[in-house]
């Protein structure tokens, strides 16, 4: 370990969590990524799993656990969630449809923030709901900009194709009509980290009767504007942090 804290087990646990930031890992991949001995990597990953700092995906691979998101939100450091409420509220008011923010977690996506329509028929996706990565416009957005091998794996069993994801990358947004749930349509756009990586998807969803079979024509520009606003908040915060660090 180059800059150890002096508490070896914590340093190693931090290395394991850092390796999982890149995505799901088998034990063998974890050993390669961390340089730890296989029994050590396994013991640490399982101990971290006990504390929900590490989880498993449907293939049994290690992934970052839900506790990390809870801690970040509790510490008030999760700028994305802090900014999401007002942006999703404005999106709901502008489109008159439910708005959501999704993040990928392993082989699923989780609704981490939502603004519901107060009245009438609504496609209710509560905060904390876990949905498939195989269908829906948010799944398309969260997969479209992945590394080629991860993208290829994600397409296995998916309701969408590589050609469709190529269209998503070209347009900068995705739509789905009855893909995840019969009668429901949605439009999604990507939120990017300061380094340009897609880290979340902003969506609106509602019945096909209102959104039509071409929901992107109606709402893509508005959804993109909302997603871009969140991307800008993250970029601004990162710039402020750099300034503070420079001043310090």
FENLIN-V408097 format. One record per residue. N is the residue number from 1. RES is the residue in one letter. OMEGA is omega as a letter, one per 40 degrees, with the letter a starting at -180 (none if undefined). NEAR is the number of other C-alpha atoms within 12 Angstrom. D_FIRST is the distance of its C-alpha to the first C-alpha in Angstrom with 2 decimals. Layout:
BEGIN
n=N res=RES omega=OMEGA near=NEAR d_first=D_FIRST
n=N res=RES omega=OMEGA near=NEAR d_first=D_FIRST
END
This chain:
BEGIN
n=1 res=X omega=a near=17 d_first=0.00
n=2 res=X omega=a near=9 d_first=3.81
n=3 res=X omega=a near=11 d_first=5.88
n=4 res=X omega=i near=14 d_first=5.69
n=5 res=X omega=a near=13 d_first=9.30
n=6 res=X omega=i near=11 d_first=10.12
n=7 res=X omega=a near=12 d_first=11.05
n=8 res=X omega=a near=17 d_first=8.79
n=9 res=X omega=i near=21 d_first=11.07
n=10 res=X omega=i near=17 d_first=11.13
n=11 res=X omega=a near=20 d_first=7.49
n=12 res=X omega=i near=33 d_first=8.06
n=13 res=X omega=i near=31 d_first=11.44
n=14 res=X omega=i near=27 d_first=10.50
n=15 res=X omega=i near=30 d_first=8.71
n=16 res=X omega=i near=43 d_first=12.04
n=17 res=X omega=i near=34 d_first=14.17
n=18 res=X omega=i near=22 d_first=12.79
n=19 res=X omega=a near=29 d_first=13.64
n=20 res=X omega=i near=35 d_first=17.01
n=21 res=X omega=a near=25 d_first=17.87
n=22 res=X omega=i near=24 d_first=18.93
n=23 res=X omega=a near=31 d_first=21.45
n=24 res=X omega=a near=34 d_first=22.40
n=25 res=X omega=i near=35 d_first=20.43
n=26 res=X omega=i near=26 d_first=21.68
n=27 res=X omega=i near=31 d_first=19.58
n=28 res=X omega=i near=20 d_first=19.45
n=29 res=X omega=i near=24 d_first=18.29
n=30 res=X omega=i near=35 d_first=15.55
n=31 res=X omega=i near=26 d_first=14.34
n=32 res=X omega=a near=18 d_first=14.57
n=33 res=X omega=a near=25 d_first=12.94
n=34 res=X omega=a near=30 d_first=9.80
n=35 res=X omega=i near=19 d_first=9.60
n=36 res=X omega=i near=28 d_first=10.12
n=37 res=X omega=a near=19 d_first=13.27
n=38 res=X omega=a near=20 d_first=16.34
n=39 res=X omega=i near=15 d_first=17.53
n=40 res=X omega=a near=23 d_first=14.29
n=41 res=X omega=a near=33 d_first=14.20
n=42 res=X omega=a near=27 d_first=17.93
n=43 res=X omega=a near=21 d_first=17.97
n=44 res=X omega=a near=32 d_first=15.61
n=45 res=X omega=a near=40 d_first=17.54
n=46 res=X omega=i near=27 d_first=20.81
n=47 res=X omega=i near=23 d_first=20.01
n=48 res=X omega=i near=31 d_first=19.09
n=49 res=X omega=i near=27 d_first=22.31
n=50 res=X omega=a near=16 d_first=24.26
n=51 res=X omega=i near=16 d_first=23.43
n=52 res=X omega=i near=22 d_first=24.30
n=53 res=X omega=i near=30 d_first=20.93
n=54 res=X omega=i near=37 d_first=20.92
n=55 res=X omega=i near=32 d_first=24.20
n=56 res=X omega=i near=29 d_first=25.77
n=57 res=X omega=a near=26 d_first=27.98
n=58 res=X omega=i near=17 d_first=31.30
n=59 res=X omega=a near=16 d_first=29.84
n=60 res=X omega=i near=17 d_first=27.55
n=61 res=X omega=i near=27 d_first=24.36
n=62 res=X omega=i near=39 d_first=21.64
n=63 res=X omega=i near=39 d_first=21.96
n=64 res=X omega=a near=35 d_first=21.04
n=65 res=X omega=a near=31 d_first=23.41
n=66 res=X omega=a near=29 d_first=26.34
n=67 res=X omega=a near=19 d_first=25.05
n=68 res=X omega=i near=24 d_first=22.73
n=69 res=X omega=i near=26 d_first=25.88
n=70 res=X omega=a near=19 d_first=27.80
n=71 res=X omega=a near=15 d_first=25.36
n=72 res=X omega=a near=17 d_first=25.24
n=73 res=X omega=a near=19 d_first=29.03
n=74 res=X omega=a near=14 d_first=29.52
n=75 res=X omega=a near=13 d_first=27.47
n=76 res=X omega=a near=14 d_first=29.72
n=77 res=X omega=a near=19 d_first=26.84
n=78 res=X omega=a near=23 d_first=27.99
n=79 res=X omega=a near=24 d_first=30.11
n=80 res=X omega=a near=40 d_first=31.22
n=81 res=X omega=a near=34 d_first=32.83
n=82 res=X omega=a near=23 d_first=34.30
n=83 res=X omega=a near=31 d_first=35.96
n=84 res=X omega=a near=37 d_first=36.95
n=85 res=X omega=a near=26 d_first=39.78
n=86 res=X omega=a near=23 d_first=42.07
n=87 res=X omega=i near=35 d_first=41.41
n=88 res=X omega=i near=41 d_first=42.21
n=89 res=X omega=i near=29 d_first=45.21
n=90 res=X omega=i near=28 d_first=46.56
n=91 res=X omega=i near=37 d_first=46.06
n=92 res=X omega=a near=33 d_first=47.96
n=93 res=X omega=a near=20 d_first=50.73
n=94 res=X omega=a near=22 d_first=51.08
n=95 res=X omega=a near=31 d_first=51.17
n=96 res=X omega=i near=29 d_first=52.63
n=97 res=X omega=i near=41 d_first=50.11
n=98 res=X omega=i near=41 d_first=47.13
n=99 res=X omega=a near=48 d_first=43.81
n=100 res=X omega=i near=48 d_first=40.30
n=101 res=X omega=a near=53 d_first=36.64
n=102 res=X omega=i near=45 d_first=34.57
n=103 res=X omega=i near=39 d_first=30.87
n=104 res=X omega=i near=41 d_first=29.55
n=105 res=X omega=a near=39 d_first=27.76
n=106 res=X omega=a near=34 d_first=27.05
n=107 res=X omega=i near=36 d_first=30.46
n=108 res=X omega=i near=30 d_first=32.43
n=109 res=X omega=a near=35 d_first=33.09
n=110 res=X omega=i near=32 d_first=33.53
n=111 res=X omega=a near=32 d_first=36.06
n=112 res=X omega=i near=36 d_first=34.19
n=113 res=X omega=a near=35 d_first=37.19
n=114 res=X omega=i near=36 d_first=40.90
n=115 res=X omega=a near=35 d_first=44.26
n=116 res=X omega=i near=32 d_first=47.24
n=117 res=X omega=a near=27 d_first=50.83
n=118 res=X omega=a near=16 d_first=52.88
n=119 res=X omega=i near=13 d_first=55.91
n=120 res=X omega=a near=14 d_first=57.10
n=121 res=X omega=a near=19 d_first=55.53
n=122 res=X omega=i near=27 d_first=51.74
n=123 res=X omega=a near=32 d_first=48.88
n=124 res=X omega=i near=27 d_first=46.87
n=125 res=X omega=a near=30 d_first=43.13
n=126 res=X omega=i near=21 d_first=41.77
n=127 res=X omega=a near=22 d_first=38.36
n=128 res=X omega=i near=23 d_first=35.98
n=129 res=X omega=i near=21 d_first=38.02
n=130 res=X omega=a near=22 d_first=36.07
n=131 res=X omega=a near=27 d_first=37.73
n=132 res=X omega=i near=33 d_first=37.40
n=133 res=X omega=a near=36 d_first=35.59
n=134 res=X omega=a near=31 d_first=38.54
n=135 res=X omega=i near=37 d_first=41.23
n=136 res=X omega=a near=39 d_first=41.96
n=137 res=X omega=i near=49 d_first=41.44
n=138 res=X omega=i near=49 d_first=38.17
n=139 res=X omega=i near=53 d_first=36.69
n=140 res=X omega=a near=51 d_first=37.92
n=141 res=X omega=a near=50 d_first=36.25
n=142 res=X omega=a near=47 d_first=32.87
n=143 res=X omega=a near=49 d_first=32.99
n=144 res=X omega=a near=43 d_first=34.78
n=145 res=X omega=i near=33 d_first=31.91
n=146 res=X omega=i near=28 d_first=29.29
n=147 res=X omega=a near=16 d_first=27.80
n=148 res=X omega=a near=15 d_first=30.66
n=149 res=X omega=i near=15 d_first=29.39
n=150 res=X omega=i near=20 d_first=28.63
n=151 res=X omega=a near=27 d_first=31.98
n=152 res=X omega=i near=20 d_first=33.76
n=153 res=X omega=a near=21 d_first=32.44
n=154 res=X omega=a near=32 d_first=33.45
n=155 res=X omega=a near=28 d_first=36.97
n=156 res=X omega=a near=18 d_first=37.65
n=157 res=X omega=a near=14 d_first=40.26
n=158 res=X omega=i near=25 d_first=40.30
n=159 res=X omega=i near=25 d_first=43.59
n=160 res=X omega=a near=34 d_first=42.74
n=161 res=X omega=i near=23 d_first=42.27
n=162 res=X omega=i near=25 d_first=40.15
n=163 res=X omega=i near=16 d_first=43.20
n=164 res=X omega=i near=27 d_first=43.29
n=165 res=X omega=i near=35 d_first=39.63
n=166 res=X omega=i near=22 d_first=40.39
n=167 res=X omega=i near=19 d_first=43.17
n=168 res=X omega=i near=31 d_first=40.85
n=169 res=X omega=a near=23 d_first=38.56
n=170 res=X omega=a near=15 d_first=41.69
n=171 res=X omega=a near=21 d_first=43.31
n=172 res=X omega=i near=34 d_first=40.28
n=173 res=X omega=i near=44 d_first=41.53
n=174 res=X omega=i near=45 d_first=42.45
n=175 res=X omega=i near=46 d_first=45.39
n=176 res=X omega=a near=41 d_first=46.35
n=177 res=X omega=a near=31 d_first=49.76
n=178 res=X omega=a near=27 d_first=50.07
n=179 res=X omega=a near=28 d_first=46.86
n=180 res=X omega=a near=27 d_first=45.02
n=181 res=X omega=a near=24 d_first=48.11
n=182 res=X omega=i near=17 d_first=51.79
n=183 res=X omega=a near=22 d_first=53.51
n=184 res=X omega=i near=34 d_first=50.39
n=185 res=X omega=i near=38 d_first=49.26
n=186 res=X omega=i near=50 d_first=46.23
n=187 res=X omega=a near=52 d_first=44.75
n=188 res=X omega=i near=47 d_first=41.05
n=189 res=X omega=a near=49 d_first=39.04
n=190 res=X omega=i near=44 d_first=35.33
n=191 res=X omega=a near=42 d_first=33.25
n=192 res=X omega=i near=30 d_first=30.47
n=193 res=X omega=i near=26 d_first=27.25
n=194 res=X omega=i near=23 d_first=27.11
n=195 res=X omega=i near=14 d_first=25.34
n=196 res=X omega=a near=17 d_first=28.38
n=197 res=X omega=i near=22 d_first=27.01
n=198 res=X omega=a near=32 d_first=29.56
n=199 res=X omega=a near=36 d_first=28.24
n=200 res=X omega=i near=40 d_first=31.58
n=201 res=X omega=i near=51 d_first=35.27
n=202 res=X omega=a near=57 d_first=38.25
n=203 res=X omega=i near=57 d_first=41.32
n=204 res=X omega=a near=59 d_first=44.91
n=205 res=X omega=i near=51 d_first=46.81
n=206 res=X omega=a near=39 d_first=50.36
n=207 res=X omega=a near=28 d_first=53.38
n=208 res=X omega=i near=29 d_first=54.45
n=209 res=X omega=a near=19 d_first=57.90
n=210 res=X omega=a near=26 d_first=56.48
n=211 res=X omega=a near=31 d_first=53.61
n=212 res=X omega=i near=23 d_first=55.71
n=213 res=X omega=i near=23 d_first=54.54
n=214 res=X omega=a near=21 d_first=53.04
n=215 res=X omega=i near=34 d_first=50.98
n=216 res=X omega=i near=32 d_first=49.00
n=217 res=X omega=a near=18 d_first=52.25
n=218 res=X omega=a near=24 d_first=52.82
n=219 res=X omega=a near=36 d_first=49.42
n=220 res=X omega=a near=33 d_first=46.73
n=221 res=X omega=a near=25 d_first=47.11
n=222 res=X omega=a near=32 d_first=46.79
n=223 res=X omega=i near=45 d_first=43.72
n=224 res=X omega=i near=33 d_first=42.01
n=225 res=X omega=i near=26 d_first=42.89
n=226 res=X omega=i near=40 d_first=41.31
n=227 res=X omega=i near=44 d_first=38.06
n=228 res=X omega=i near=32 d_first=37.97
n=229 res=X omega=i near=29 d_first=38.49
n=230 res=X omega=i near=37 d_first=35.34
n=231 res=X omega=a near=34 d_first=33.38
n=232 res=X omega=i near=25 d_first=34.78
n=233 res=X omega=a near=26 d_first=33.84
n=234 res=X omega=i near=31 d_first=30.15
n=235 res=X omega=a near=23 d_first=30.34
n=236 res=X omega=i near=19 d_first=32.13
n=237 res=X omega=i near=22 d_first=29.65
n=238 res=X omega=i near=21 d_first=26.70
n=239 res=X omega=i near=17 d_first=28.79
n=240 res=X omega=i near=15 d_first=29.54
n=241 res=X omega=i near=16 d_first=25.92
n=242 res=X omega=i near=14 d_first=25.18
n=243 res=X omega=a near=12 d_first=28.22
n=244 res=X omega=i near=11 d_first=27.20
n=245 res=X omega=i near=10 d_first=23.72
n=246 res=X omega=a near=9 d_first=25.53
n=247 res=X omega=a near=8 d_first=28.05
n=248 res=X omega=none near=7 d_first=25.51
END
